[in-house]
């Protein structure tokens, strides 16, 4: 019987969540540091792009164990575009139509979009990269 921690899918999910937490922390700290020396909007843009780059490298190497590729690096940011559009629509529905408080709704949006984010990462990374031989 396979325990949950030995299940490759569970380990990928845990790695994905850890990577997301690291990404959030790193990009927020980068934003804070940069916002002291440059305009906050420019700092946000730089931190956001850095977050996409971090997510690409972390998710490809650690979570889904695929080799990097130029096409993968070019296609990967579309995940963030799709996630943004889905999140904006869901946020609108929750706040405007279901009367959820605007401070609470984004938390629910993040939780509801986690599965689609994982799936989009998996599909894009597997479709645009060679898979490395499994080491486990």
N, C-alpha and C positions, 0 to 999 in steps of 0.2 A: 504494500500500500504506500503510495506516494504522499508524503506530508506536504502541507501547503508551501513551506519554505523551500522544498526541493522541486516544486512544480515550476518549470521554466516560464510559464505564462504569469504566474504570481510574482516571480522574481523580476520579470520585465516591468510589470505594473509598479512594483515597489521602486525599482530603479527610475522609472518614469516620474513617479511622484517626488522622489528625492531630487532628481534633476530639475524638476519644476520649482521646488523649494529653493535649491541653490541658485537657479536662474533668477528667481524673484529677489532673493537677497543680494546677489551680486549686482544686478541691474539697478536696484534701488540705491545701494551704496555708491555705485558709479554716478548715478544721477545726483545724489546729494553732494558728492565731492565736486563734480563738474559745475553744479549750480552756484557754487561759491566763486567761481572764476569766470564763468561765461553765462550768457542769458539762459534762463531756465528752460525755455522751449528748445534751444539748441542742445542743452544738456539732456533733455528728455529724448530727443531724436537720436543722439549718439548712444545713450543707454539702451534705447529700444532696439537699435540695430545690433549693438553688442549682445543683447539678449537673444536675438535671432541666431547670431553666429554661435554663441555658446550652446544654445539648444540644438543646433544642427550637429555640432561636433559631439556633444554629450549623447544625444539620442542615437546618432549613427554608430558611434563606437561602443558606448556602454549599454544602451538599452536594446538596440536591434542588431548590433554587431555586424554592420555592413561597412564596406570600404567607402571612402570619400570619392566623389566624382564631381567634375565641373557641372554636369547637367543637374546633379542632385543639389549642388549649392545654388544653382540658378532657380530651380523649381521650389526648393524648400520654403522660401518666404511666402509662397502662395498659401501655405497652411495658416499662417498668421492672418492673411487677408480673409480667408474663408472663416476662420474663427472669429475675427472681428465682426464680420457681417452677421454671422449667426448670433453672436453675443448681443449686438446692437438690436437686432430684431426681437430676440428673447427678452432683453431688458425692457424694450418698449411695451411688449405684451404684458409683462409682469407689473410694470409701473402704471401704464396708462389704462389697461383693460382689466387687470386683476387687482388694482389698487394696492399693490405691495409698496411698502416704503422704499424710497429711492436709495436709502442707505443699506438696506437689507438685500434688495434685489440683485445687486452684482455678486454677492456671495453665492446666491442660488444659481446664478448664471454660470459662475465658475464651476460649481459642482456638477451642474447638468451638462456642461460642455466637456468635462474631463474625458468621458468615453469617446466622444467624437474627435477630440484632440489626439488621444492615443491612437485611434484608428487612422486618422489622417497621417500622423507621423509614420505609422507602420506601413501604410499603403505607399506613400510617397518615397520613403527611404528604401523599401524593398523593390519598388518598381524602377528606381533610378540608380541602383547600386548593385554591385556584386556582393553576395553574402559570403562572409568569412566562414571557414569551417568551424563548427561548434567545438568549444573547448571544455564544455561541461557535459 
